[in-house]
């Protein structure tokens, strides 16, 4: 039996480090949450949170569609 998925919050930021969006993703663990956020194309800067715990800060390049 697999573990239930956890709900993570993803806050995306603009260049001034002001939150511009807050989204929710479901993942089995922190690694999957980071991979999901990266694959989802969130802003070039975002933070992933598990309740009050900061999981990761992503500083990747914004993708061109």
Secondary structure as UniProt FT lines:
FT   STRAND          6..13
FT   TURN            15..16
FT   STRAND          19..27
FT   HELIX           30..39
FT   TURN            40..41
FT   STRAND          45..50
FT   TURN            51..52
FT   STRAND          53..58
//
